[in-house]
Amino acid sequence: MIVRQCTSRGITSQLCARLKEPRTQGRQDMARHSSDLAAFRDVFSKAKHVAILTGSGLSAESGVPTFREGGFWRKWQAQDLATPGAFSQNPSRVWEFYHYRREVMLRKRPNPAHLAIAECEARLQRQGRRVTVITENIDELHYRAGSTNVLEIHGSLFKTSCLSCGNVAVSHKSPICAALEGRGAPDPNTSNVQILPHHLPRCEQGGCSGLLRPDVVWFGETLDSDILTRVEEELDRCDLCLVVGTSSIVYPAAMFAPQVAARGMPVAEFNMAETPATMRFKFHFHGPCGTTLPPALARHETEDN
């Protein structure tokens, strides 16, 4: 199990408390799941407010490294670099790691599952229905596929925040600063000569020049309260929830879909394997998301346009 802090910059252990509450109604969590696509399509055709939870398994189908347990960059475990302490101790090393990840991502493309989600959002919006993507991924592939209603609970590789003034900015520059040109190779034999702090990415807001960091949620940090509040609202309103390519082991996100199932709403899981939460859901579709999701979200015969 991987746990990230649930309380956030200002409010809300409230959401986490609600998610951890034992639920007794809608005993769907004990029911056997179904892989009946026609039955899912019938539910989908009637849904007015769809929440789609996505995780690293979705991006893995675009060739994105997941850096889950055991993943290394050079000789360091990737999770050990994704901490405030690692950045404080060696911002050069951490920036090289994130520069490598940014450069990899700029070469990746959305896969059929990303595209199916984006097309579904646009199509249902024209019908007065709503689709919201709630993603653990930091790669922006949903936006590049065309999705617009996206909540990034762990931040984005392509945003920075200033340690001095707090400004958050979008940057798709390659490299993000001149000193990172040609740096970040993952080979463990790569030289680890440090970049001096004043050559690392710096804030350009009003002459601040403070040191920038990736605007992502690191291990041990709190999730953004505004994002969590919006997530809570979507989970409370949705009448259908899809779980796509997520392991259901990263908390608090692992509790989102079970919360929906506990209030009696249908949840459909699209994944390469069953997860700890699978038995709580109404549907489970096994296989690559790029194969299973597009037919599930295709235009239904009852749709007007």
VENURGI-V95940 format. One record per pair of residues at least 12 apart in sequence whose C-alpha atoms are under 10 Angstrom apart, sorted by sequence separation. I is the first residue (numbers start at 1). J is the second residue. D is the distance in Angstrom with one decimal. If there is no record, write none. Layout:
{{I J D} {I J D}}
This chain:
{{56 68 9.0} {66 78 9.8} {67 79 7.5} {81 93 8.2} {82 94 7.6} {121 133 9.0} {140 152 8.6} {158 170 5.8} {159 171 5.8} {183 195 9.8} {198 210 9.1} {199 211 9.4} {200 212 7.8} {201 213 7.8} {257 269 9.3} {268 280 9.8} {269 281 7.2} {272 284 10.0} {273 285 8.9} {274 286 7.7} {81 94 6.0} {118 131 9.0} {139 152 9.5} {157 170 9.2} {158 171 5.4} {159 172 8.2} {198 211 7.8} {200 213 9.4} {201 214 9.7} {243 256 9.5} {267 280 8.3} {268 281 6.2} {269 282 8.4} {270 283 8.5} {271 284 7.7} {272 285 8.3} {273 286 6.3} {80 94 9.7} {81 95 9.5} {117 131 8.6} {118 132 10.0} {133 147 8.0} {137 151 9.9} {138 152 6.9} {156 170 9.0} {157 171 8.9} {158 172 5.8} {197 211 7.6} {243 257 7.1} {266 280 9.8} {267 281 5.1} {268 282 6.1} {269 283 6.0} {270 284 6.0} {271 285 6.5} {272 286 5.4} {273 287 7.4} {82 97 9.2} {117 132 9.5} {118 133 9.2} {132 147 8.9} {133 148 8.7} {134 149 8.7} {135 150 7.3} {136 151 8.7} {137 152 6.9} {138 153 8.5} {140 155 9.4} {157 172 9.0} {158 173 8.7} {180 195 8.2} {241 256 9.5} {242 257 7.9} {266 281 6.9} {267 282 5.5} {268 283 4.4} {269 284 4.6} {270 285 4.9} {271 286 5.4} {272 287 4.6} {273 288 9.5} {78 94 9.7} {81 97 7.8} {82 98 9.2} {117 133 8.3} {131 147 9.4} {132 148 8.6} {133 149 6.3} {134 150 6.0} {135 151 6.2} {136 152 6.3} {137 153 8.0} {138 154 6.4} {139 155 9.0} {140 156 6.8} {179 195 7.0} {241 257 6.9} {265 281 9.2} {266 282 5.7} {267 283 6.4} {268 284 5.7} {269 285 6.1} {270 286 6.2} {271 287 5.9} {272 288 5.8} {81 98 9.3} {131 148 9.6} {132 149 5.3} {133 150 4.7} {134 151 4.8} {135 152 5.2} {136 153 5.7} {137 154 6.8} {138 155 5.7} {139 156 6.2} {140 157 7.8} {179 196 8.9} {240 257 9.9} {241 258 9.8} {264 281 9.9} {265 282 8.8} {266 283 7.8} {267 284 8.6} {268 285 7.6} {269 286 8.3} {270 287 7.3} {271 288 6.5} {272 289 7.6} {131 149 7.2} {132 150 6.1} {133 151 6.1} {134 152 6.3} {135 153 6.2} {136 154 5.6} {137 155 7.9} {138 156 4.3} {139 157 6.0} {140 158 7.9} {158 176 9.4} {262 280 8.2} {264 282 9.8} {270 288 7.9} {271 289 6.3} {78 97 8.4} {130 149 9.0} {131 150 9.1} {132 151 7.7} {133 152 8.4} {134 153 7.1} {135 154 7.8} {136 155 8.2} {137 156 7.8} {138 157 5.5} {139 158 7.7} {179 198 9.8} {180 199 8.8} {241 260 7.2} {258 277 7.0} {261 280 6.8} {262 281 9.3} {270 289 6.1} {135 155 9.3} {136 156 9.7} {137 157 9.3} {138 158 8.2} {179 199 6.0} {180 200 7.7} {240 260 8.3} {241 261 8.4} {257 277 8.4} {258 278 9.2} {260 280 10.0} {261 281 6.4} {269 289 9.8} {270 290 9.6} {272 292 9.9} {76 97 10.0} {138 159 9.6} {178 199 7.9} {179 200 6.7} {180 201 8.9} {235 256 7.2} {239 260 8.4} {240 261 9.2} {257 278 9.9} {258 279 9.8} {259 280 9.8} {260 281 9.4} {261 282 8.1} {270 291 9.8} {271 292 8.7} {177 199 7.8} {178 200 8.4} {179 201 8.6} {231 253 9.9} {235 257 8.0} {238 260 7.9} {239 261 9.9} {254 276 9.2} {255 277 8.7} {258 280 6.6} {270 292 7.0} {271 293 9.6} {74 97 9.1} {177 200 6.7} {178 201 8.7} {236 259 8.8} {237 260 9.3} {246 269 8.8} {254 277 8.0} {257 280 8.9} {258 281 7.6} {270 293 7.0} {73 97 7.2} {118 142 7.3} {122 146 8.6} {176 200 8.9} {177 201 5.6} {228 252 9.9} {232 256 8.5} {235 259 7.7} {236 260 7.3} {239 263 9.9} {240 264 9.9} {241 265 7.6} {242 266 8.6} {243 267 7.3} {244 268 8.5} {245 269 8.2} {246 270 8.5} {247 271 8.2} {257 281 8.3} {269 293 9.8} {117 142 8.2} {118 143 8.4} {121 146 9.0} {122 147 7.8} {176 201 6.8} {177 202 8.4} {231 256 8.7} {235 260 6.3} {239 264 9.1} {240 265 6.1} {241 266 6.5} {242 267 5.7} {243 268 6.1} {244 269 6.1} {245 270 6.3} {246 271 7.1} {247 272 9.4} {115 141 9.4} {118 144 9.3} {119 145 8.6} {121 147 6.8} {122 148 8.7} {175 201 9.9} {176 202 9.7} {234 260 9.9} {239 265 5.7} {240 266 5.4} {241 267 4.7} {242 268 4.8} {243 269 4.6} {244 270 4.9} {245 271 5.0} {246 272 9.4} {247 273 8.5} {248 274 9.6} {249 275 8.2} {270 296 9.9} {73 100 9.4} {114 141 7.2} {115 142 7.9} {118 145 6.1} {119 146 7.6} {120 147 9.0} {121 148 8.2} {122 149 9.8} {232 259 9.9} {236 263 9.0} {238 265 8.0} {239 266 7.1} {240 267 6.0} {241 268 6.4} {242 269 5.8} {243 270 6.0} {244 271 6.1} {245 272 7.4} {246 273 9.8} {247 274 8.4} {248 275 6.2} {249 276 7.5} {114 142 5.9} {115 143 9.8} {117 145 8.4} {118 146 5.2} {119 147 7.8} {121 149 8.1} {238 266 9.6} {239 267 8.9} {240 268 8.0} {241 269 8.6} {242 270 7.5} {243 271 7.9} {244 272 9.5} {245 273 9.2} {247 275 6.0} {248 276 6.5} {249 277 8.9} {110 139 10.0} {113 142 9.6} {114 143 9.0} {115 144 9.0} {116 145 8.7} {117 146 8.7} {118 147 4.4} {223 252 9.3} {236 265 10.0} {246 275 8.4} {247 276 8.0} {248 277 6.5} {110 140 9.2} {111 141 8.6} {114 144 8.7} {115 145 5.2} {116 146 9.7} {117 147 7.2} {118 148 7.8} {247 277 8.9} {248 278 8.9} {108 139 9.3} {110 141 5.5} {111 142 9.6} {114 145 5.9} {115 146 7.2} {116 147 9.7} {118 149 9.2} {247 278 9.9} {109 141 7.0} {110 142 7.2} {113 145 9.3} {114 146 8.5} {115 147 8.3} {105 138 9.7} {106 139 8.9} {108 141 8.3} {109 142 9.9} {110 143 9.1} {112 145 9.1} {114 147 8.3} {105 139 6.5} {106 140 9.8} {110 144 6.8} {111 145 8.2} {169 203 8.9} {104 139 9.8} {105 140 8.7} {106 141 9.7} {109 144 7.8} {110 145 5.7} {168 203 9.3} {169 204 9.3} {243 278 9.7} {65 101 8.6} {102 138 10.0} {105 141 8.6} {109 145 8.2} {110 146 9.5} {167 203 8.0} {169 205 8.9} {64 101 9.0} {102 139 8.1} {166 203 9.4} {167 204 9.3} {168 205 9.4} {101 139 9.0} {164 202 10.0} {165 203 8.5} {167 205 7.2} {243 281 9.5} {65 104 8.8} {162 201 9.5} {163 202 9.5} {164 203 8.5} {166 205 9.8} {242 281 9.7} {64 104 7.7} {65 105 9.3} {162 202 7.7} {163 203 8.8} {165 205 8.4} {241 281 9.6} {243 283 9.9} {63 104 9.3} {64 105 7.0} {160 201 9.0} {161 202 9.7} {162 203 6.0} {165 206 9.8} {167 208 9.6} {242 283 9.2} {243 284 9.2} {244 285 9.7} {63 105 9.1} {160 202 9.6} {161 203 8.2} {162 204 9.3} {242 284 9.7} {245 287 9.8} {62 105 9.5} {64 107 9.7} {160 203 8.8} {162 205 9.0} {165 208 7.2} {167 210 9.8} {169 212 9.7} {245 288 8.4} {63 107 9.7} {64 108 7.2} {164 208 7.6} {165 209 9.2} {166 210 9.1} {168 212 9.2} {244 288 9.7} {245 289 6.8} {62 107 10.0} {63 108 7.0} {64 109 9.4} {164 209 8.3} {165 210 7.2} {167 212 9.1} {168 213 9.7} {169 214 9.9} {170 215 9.3} {244 289 6.9} {245 290 10.0} {62 108 6.4} {63 109 8.7} {162 208 8.9} {163 209 9.8} {164 210 5.1} {165 211 9.5} {166 212 9.0} {168 214 9.5} {169 215 8.6} {62 109 6.3} {63 110 9.7} {162 209 8.6} {163 210 6.2} {164 211 7.0} {165 212 9.8} {168 215 7.3} {61 109 9.8} {62 110 6.2} {63 111 9.3} {162 210 6.0} {163 211 5.8} {164 212 8.3} {244 292 10.0} {59 108 9.3} {61 110 8.8} {62 111 5.6} {161 210 9.6} {162 211 5.9} {163 212 6.0} {244 293 8.4} {59 109 9.3} {61 111 6.8} {62 112 9.1} {161 211 8.6} {162 212 4.5} {163 213 7.1} {59 110 7.9} {60 111 9.5} {61 112 9.1} {62 113 9.7} {160 211 9.8} {161 212 5.6} {162 213 6.4} {242 293 9.8} {58 110 9.4} {59 111 7.9} {61 113 8.9} {62 114 9.4} {105 157 8.7} {106 158 9.8} {160 212 6.1} {161 213 5.5} {162 214 8.9} {58 111 8.3} {61 114 9.9} {105 158 9.7} {159 212 9.8} {160 213 5.5} {161 214 6.3} {162 215 8.8} {58 112 9.8} {59 113 9.3} {102 156 9.9} {159 213 8.8} {160 214 4.6} {161 215 5.3} {58 113 7.4} {59 114 8.5} {102 157 6.3} {159 214 6.2} {160 215 4.5} {161 216 8.9} {58 114 7.8} {101 157 7.8} {102 158 7.2} {158 214 7.6} {159 215 5.2} {160 216 8.1} {157 214 6.4} {158 215 7.8} {159 216 7.9} {99 157 8.9} {156 214 7.7} {157 215 6.9} {158 216 9.1} {98 157 7.5} {99 158 10.0} {155 214 8.7} {156 215 6.1} {157 216 6.7} {54 114 9.7} {98 158 9.8} {155 215 5.8} {156 216 5.6} {154 215 8.6} {155 216 4.2} {156 217 8.7} {154 216 5.6} {155 217 6.1} {153 216 8.8} {154 217 5.0} {155 218 9.4} {152 216 9.4} {153 217 8.1} {154 218 8.1} {52 117 8.4} {2 68 9.7} {106 172 8.4} {2 69 9.3} {106 173 9.8} {106 174 8.6} {154 222 9.7} {155 223 9.0} {103 172 9.6} {154 223 7.1} {155 224 8.8} {102 172 8.4} {103 173 9.6} {153 223 6.9} {154 224 8.4} {50 121 9.0} {66 137 9.5} {102 173 9.4} {103 174 7.0} {153 224 7.3} {102 174 8.2} {103 175 7.7} {152 224 9.8} {153 225 9.7} {155 227 9.7} {102 175 8.6} {103 176 9.7} {153 226 9.8} {154 227 9.5} {50 124 9.5} {102 176 9.0} {153 227 6.4} {49 124 9.3} {64 139 8.6} {99 174 8.6} {100 175 9.5} {152 227 7.6} {153 228 7.3} {48 124 8.5} {99 175 7.2} {151 227 6.7} {152 228 9.8} {47 124 9.8} {48 125 9.8} {58 135 9.9} {99 176 7.5} {138 215 9.5} {151 228 8.9} {59 137 7.6} {99 177 9.4} {138 216 7.4} {153 231 8.5} {45 124 10.0} {48 127 9.3} {49 128 9.5} {50 129 8.2} {51 130 8.4} {52 131 7.3} {53 132 8.6} {54 133 7.3} {55 134 9.0} {56 135 8.9} {58 137 8.8} {59 138 9.7} {62 141 9.0} {138 217 9.4} {151 230 8.0} {152 231 9.7} {48 128 7.9} {49 129 6.0} {50 130 6.1} {51 131 5.9} {52 132 6.1} {53 133 6.0} {54 134 6.4} {55 135 6.0} {56 136 7.2} {57 137 9.4} {59 139 8.0} {100 180 9.3} {151 231 7.4} {48 129 4.9} {49 130 4.8} {50 131 4.7} {51 132 5.0} {52 133 4.8} {53 134 4.8} {54 135 4.7} {55 136 5.2} {56 137 6.0} {59 140 9.8} {95 176 9.8} {99 180 7.1} {103 184 9.2} {47 129 7.8} {48 130 6.2} {49 131 6.0} {50 132 6.4} {51 133 6.1} {52 134 6.0} {53 135 5.6} {54 136 6.3} {55 137 5.8} {56 138 9.1} {59 141 7.7} {99 181 9.0} {100 182 9.4} {46 129 9.8} {47 130 8.9} {48 131 8.4} {49 132 8.0} {50 133 8.6} {51 134 7.1} {52 135 8.0} {53 136 7.9} {54 137 7.3} {55 138 9.5} {56 139 9.6} {58 141 9.7} {59 142 9.4} {96 179 9.8} {99 182 9.6} {100 183 7.5} {101 184 8.5} {47 131 9.8} {96 180 6.8} {99 183 7.7} {100 184 4.8} {101 185 9.9} {95 180 8.2} {96 181 9.7} {99 184 6.2} {100 185 6.6} {101 186 9.8} {96 182 9.6} {97 183 8.9} {98 184 7.9} {99 185 9.3} {100 186 7.7} {92 179 9.9} {96 183 6.2} {97 184 5.6} {54 142 9.7} {92 180 9.2} {95 183 9.5} {96 184 4.4} {97 185 8.2} {95 184 8.2} {96 185 8.1} {97 186 7.9} {93 183 9.9} {94 184 9.3} {96 186 9.3} {93 184 8.3} {92 184 9.9} {134 227 9.6} {96 192 9.6} {134 230 9.7} {134 231 7.2} {52 150 9.5} {53 151 9.6} {54 152 9.9} {96 194 9.4} {133 231 9.5} {93 192 7.7} {96 195 9.0} {132 231 9.3} {153 252 9.9} {154 253 10.0} {92 192 9.2} {93 193 8.9} {95 195 9.3} {134 234 9.0} {153 253 8.5} {92 193 8.8} {93 194 7.0} {133 234 9.5} {134 235 9.8} {92 194 5.7} {93 195 8.2} {132 234 7.5} {91 194 8.8} {92 195 5.4} {131 234 9.5} {132 235 9.7} {90 194 8.3} {91 195 8.6} {92 196 7.2} {96 200 9.7} {90 195 9.6} {91 196 9.1} {92 197 7.1} {95 200 7.8} {91 197 7.4} {95 201 8.5} {132 238 9.1} {90 197 9.4} {92 199 9.3} {131 238 8.9} {92 200 7.1} {130 238 8.9} {135 243 9.9} {91 200 8.2} {92 201 9.9} {131 240 9.7} {132 241 9.7} {133 242 9.4} {134 243 9.6} {135 244 9.4} {137 246 9.8} {74 184 9.2} {76 186 9.7} {131 241 9.7} {136 246 8.4} {73 184 9.1} {74 185 7.8} {75 186 8.6} {135 246 9.3} {73 185 8.4} {74 186 4.8} {75 187 8.3} {76 188 8.6} {73 186 5.0} {74 187 5.1} {75 188 5.3} {72 186 8.2} {73 187 7.3} {74 188 3.7} {75 189 8.6} {136 250 8.9} {72 187 9.6} {73 188 7.3} {74 189 7.2} {75 190 9.7} {98 213 9.5} {99 214 9.5} {72 188 9.0} {74 190 7.4} {98 214 7.5} {74 191 9.8} {95 212 9.5} {136 253 7.6} {74 192 9.5} {95 213 7.7} {135 253 8.9} {94 213 9.0} {95 214 8.0} {134 253 9.2} {91 211 9.3} {94 214 9.3} {91 212 9.6} {91 213 8.3} {134 256 9.7} {87 213 8.2} {87 214 9.9} {84 213 9.7} {113 244 8.9} {82 214 9.9} {86 218 10.0} {113 245 9.9} {84 217 9.4} {85 218 9.7} {82 216 8.9} {83 217 8.6} {84 218 6.7} {85 219 9.8} {82 217 8.3} {83 218 5.0} {84 219 7.8} {85 220 9.5} {82 218 5.1} {83 219 5.3} {84 220 7.8} {81 218 8.8} {82 219 6.2} {83 220 6.9} {84 221 7.8} {80 218 9.7} {81 219 9.3} {82 220 9.3} {83 221 7.9} {79 218 8.7} {80 219 8.6} {79 219 7.6} {4 154 9.6} {116 289 10.0} {116 290 8.4} {120 294 9.2} {113 288 8.9} {114 289 9.0} {115 290 9.0} {119 294 9.6} {123 298 9.7} {124 299 9.2} {113 289 5.8} {114 290 7.9} {117 293 8.2} {121 297 9.6} {123 299 8.2} {127 303 8.2} {112 289 8.1} {113 290 4.4} {116 293 7.1} {117 294 7.9} {120 297 6.3} {127 304 7.5} {111 289 9.0} {112 290 4.8} {113 291 7.5} {115 293 9.9} {116 294 5.2} {119 297 8.7} {120 298 7.2} {126 304 9.6} {127 305 7.1} {111 290 6.4} {112 291 7.6} {113 292 8.2} {114 293 9.2} {115 294 8.3} {116 295 8.6} {119 298 8.6} {120 299 7.9} {124 303 8.9} {126 305 7.6} {51 231 9.3} {110 290 10.0} {111 291 9.9} {112 292 9.7} {113 293 5.8} {114 294 9.1} {116 296 9.1} {117 297 7.3} {119 299 9.6} {123 303 9.5} {124 304 9.9} {112 293 8.2} {113 294 6.1} {116 297 6.7} {117 298 9.5} {123 304 10.0} {124 305 8.7} {52 234 9.9} {112 294 6.9} {113 295 9.8} {116 298 7.5} {123 305 7.4} {51 234 6.8} {52 235 9.8} {50 234 8.5} {51 235 7.0} {61 245 9.3} {113 297 9.4} {49 234 8.3} {50 235 9.1} {51 236 9.9} {60 245 8.6} {49 235 9.6} {51 237 8.9} {52 238 9.7} {58 244 6.5} {59 245 8.0} {50 237 8.7} {51 238 6.0} {57 244 7.6} {58 245 4.6} {59 246 10.0} {49 237 6.9} {50 238 5.4} {51 239 8.1} {52 240 8.5} {53 241 7.5} {54 242 8.3} {55 243 8.3} {56 244 9.0} {57 245 4.0} {58 246 7.5} {48 237 9.5} {49 238 4.7} {50 239 6.3} {51 240 6.4} {52 241 5.8} {53 242 6.0} {54 243 6.1} {55 244 6.5} {56 245 6.2} {57 246 5.8} {48 238 7.6} {49 239 5.6} {50 240 5.0} {51 241 4.8} {52 242 4.6} {53 243 4.8} {54 244 4.8} {55 245 5.1} {56 246 6.1} {57 247 7.6} {47 238 8.3} {48 239 6.7} {49 240 6.6} {50 241 5.8} {51 242 6.3} {52 243 6.0} {53 244 6.0} {54 245 5.8} {55 246 4.1} {56 247 8.1} {47 239 5.9} {48 240 8.1} {49 241 8.7} {50 242 7.6} {51 243 8.6} {52 244 7.2} {53 245 8.4} {54 246 5.9} {55 247 7.3} {46 239 9.0} {47 240 6.1} {53 246 7.8} {54 247 9.6} {55 248 8.7} {46 240 9.2} {47 241 9.6} {44 239 9.3} {55 250 9.5} {43 239 9.4} {44 240 7.3} {43 240 7.9} {44 241 9.6} {55 253 9.3} {54 253 9.7} {53 253 8.5} {53 254 9.7} {53 256 8.3} {53 257 7.8} {52 257 9.3} {51 257 9.2} {51 260 9.7} {12 222 9.8} {15 225 9.5} {12 223 9.2} {5 217 9.4} {9 221 9.4} {10 222 9.6} {11 223 10.0} {12 224 9.1} {13 225 9.1} {16 228 9.4} {58 270 9.4} {4 217 8.5} {5 218 9.5} {8 221 8.3} {9 222 6.5} {10 223 9.9} {11 224 8.8} {12 225 6.1} {15 228 7.3} {19 232 9.5} {57 270 9.8} {58 271 8.5} {4 218 8.0} {5 219 7.8} {6 220 9.7} {7 221 9.0} {8 222 4.6} {9 223 7.0} {10 224 8.3} {11 225 5.7} {12 226 9.1} {14 228 9.8} {15 229 7.5} {18 232 9.5} {57 271 7.6} {58 272 9.8} {4 219 5.8} {5 220 6.0} {6 221 8.7} {7 222 5.6} {8 223 4.7} {9 224 5.6} {10 225 6.2} {11 226 8.5} {13 228 9.8} {14 229 9.3} {52 267 9.6} {57 272 8.1} {3 219 7.9} {4 220 6.0} {5 221 5.8} {6 222 6.0} {7 223 6.5} {8 224 5.1} {9 225 5.5} {10 226 8.8} {12 228 7.8} {15 231 9.1} {16 232 9.7} {51 267 9.5} {52 268 9.5} {53 269 9.4} {54 270 9.6} {55 271 10.0} {2 219 9.1} {3 220 8.4} {4 221 6.8} {5 222 4.7} {6 223 6.1} {7 224 8.2} {8 225 4.7} {9 226 8.4} {11 228 9.3} {12 229 7.9} {15 232 6.7} {50 267 10.0} {52 269 9.8} {4 222 7.1} {5 223 6.5} {6 224 9.0} {7 225 7.5} {8 226 8.5} {11 229 8.9} {14 232 9.8} {4 223 7.8} {6 225 9.1} {8 227 9.3} {47 266 9.8} {8 228 8.0} {7 228 9.1} {8 229 9.9} {6 228 8.9} {44 266 9.5} {43 266 8.0} {44 268 10.0} {40 266 9.1} {40 267 9.5} {61 288 7.6} {40 268 7.8} {60 288 9.9} {61 289 7.8} {62 290 9.4} {29 258 7.6} {60 289 10.0} {61 290 7.4} {28 258 9.7} {29 259 9.9} {58 288 8.3} {59 289 9.7} {57 288 8.7} {58 289 6.5} {20 252 9.3} {29 261 6.6} {57 289 8.2} {58 290 8.0} {19 252 8.2} {28 261 6.5} {29 262 6.7} {35 268 9.1} {19 253 9.7} {26 260 9.9} {27 261 8.5} {28 262 6.9} {29 263 9.9} {33 267 9.6} {34 268 8.9} {35 269 9.5} {16 251 9.5} {19 254 9.7} {20 255 7.6} {23 258 9.7} {26 261 7.4} {27 262 6.9} {28 263 8.8} {29 264 9.0} {33 268 8.8} {34 269 10.0} {35 270 9.9} {16 252 7.0} {19 255 6.1} {23 259 8.4} {25 261 9.6} {26 262 5.6} {27 263 8.7} {28 264 6.6} {33 269 9.4} {15 252 9.2} {16 253 9.8} {18 255 9.8} {19 256 7.1} {22 259 9.7} {25 262 6.4} {26 263 5.7} {27 264 7.5} {28 265 8.6} {19 257 9.7} {20 258 10.0} {21 259 9.1} {23 261 9.8} {24 262 7.4} {25 263 6.4} {26 264 4.5} {28 266 8.5} {16 255 8.6} {19 258 8.3} {20 259 8.7} {23 262 6.1} {24 263 8.8} {25 264 7.3} {26 265 8.2} {28 267 9.6} {16 256 9.6} {19 259 6.1} {22 262 9.1} {23 263 8.0} {15 256 9.8} {18 259 8.5} {19 260 9.6} {40 282 8.9} {19 262 9.9} {40 283 7.3} {39 283 9.0} {40 284 9.8} {6 251 7.8} {7 252 9.7} {33 278 7.4} {34 279 9.8} {1 247 9.7} {2 248 9.4} {3 249 8.0} {4 250 7.3} {5 251 8.0} {6 252 6.1} {32 278 9.0} {33 279 6.2} {36 282 10.0} {37 283 8.7} {1 248 8.6} {2 249 5.9} {3 250 5.6} {4 251 5.9} {5 252 7.7} {6 253 9.3} {31 278 9.9} {32 279 6.1} {33 280 7.6} {34 281 8.6} {35 282 8.8} {36 283 7.5} {37 284 9.5} {1 249 4.9} {2 250 4.6} {3 251 4.7} {4 252 6.8} {29 277 8.4} {30 278 9.8} {31 279 6.6} {32 280 7.9} {33 281 5.9} {34 282 6.1} {35 283 5.6} {36 284 8.6} {37 285 8.3} {1 250 6.2} {2 251 6.2} {3 252 6.9} {4 253 9.1} {29 278 8.6} {30 279 6.3} {31 280 6.7} {32 281 7.9} {33 282 4.7} {34 283 4.5} {35 284 5.4} {36 285 8.4} {1 251 7.7} {2 252 9.1} {3 253 9.2} {29 279 6.1} {30 280 5.8} {31 281 7.6} {32 282 7.2} {33 283 4.9} {34 284 5.9} {35 285 5.5} {3 254 9.4} {28 279 8.6} {29 280 3.3} {30 281 8.4} {31 282 7.3} {32 283 8.6} {33 284 6.0} {34 285 8.0} {35 286 8.1} {2 254 9.5} {28 280 6.0} {29 281 6.1} {30 282 9.6} {32 284 9.6} {33 285 9.4} {44 296 8.3} {45 297 9.3} {1 254 9.5} {27 280 8.5} {28 281 6.8} {29 282 8.1} {44 297 7.8} {28 282 7.0} {41 295 9.1} {44 298 9.9} {45 299 8.7} {46 300 9.9} {37 292 9.5} {41 296 6.4} {44 299 10.0} {45 300 6.2} {40 296 7.5} {41 297 7.8} {44 300 8.4} {45 301 8.5} {46 302 9.1} {40 297 9.7} {41 298 9.0} {45 302 7.0} {46 303 9.6} {37 295 8.7} {38 296 8.7} {41 299 9.5} {42 300 8.4} {45 303 7.4} {37 296 6.9} {41 300 7.3} {42 301 10.0} {41 301 9.8} {42 302 9.5}}
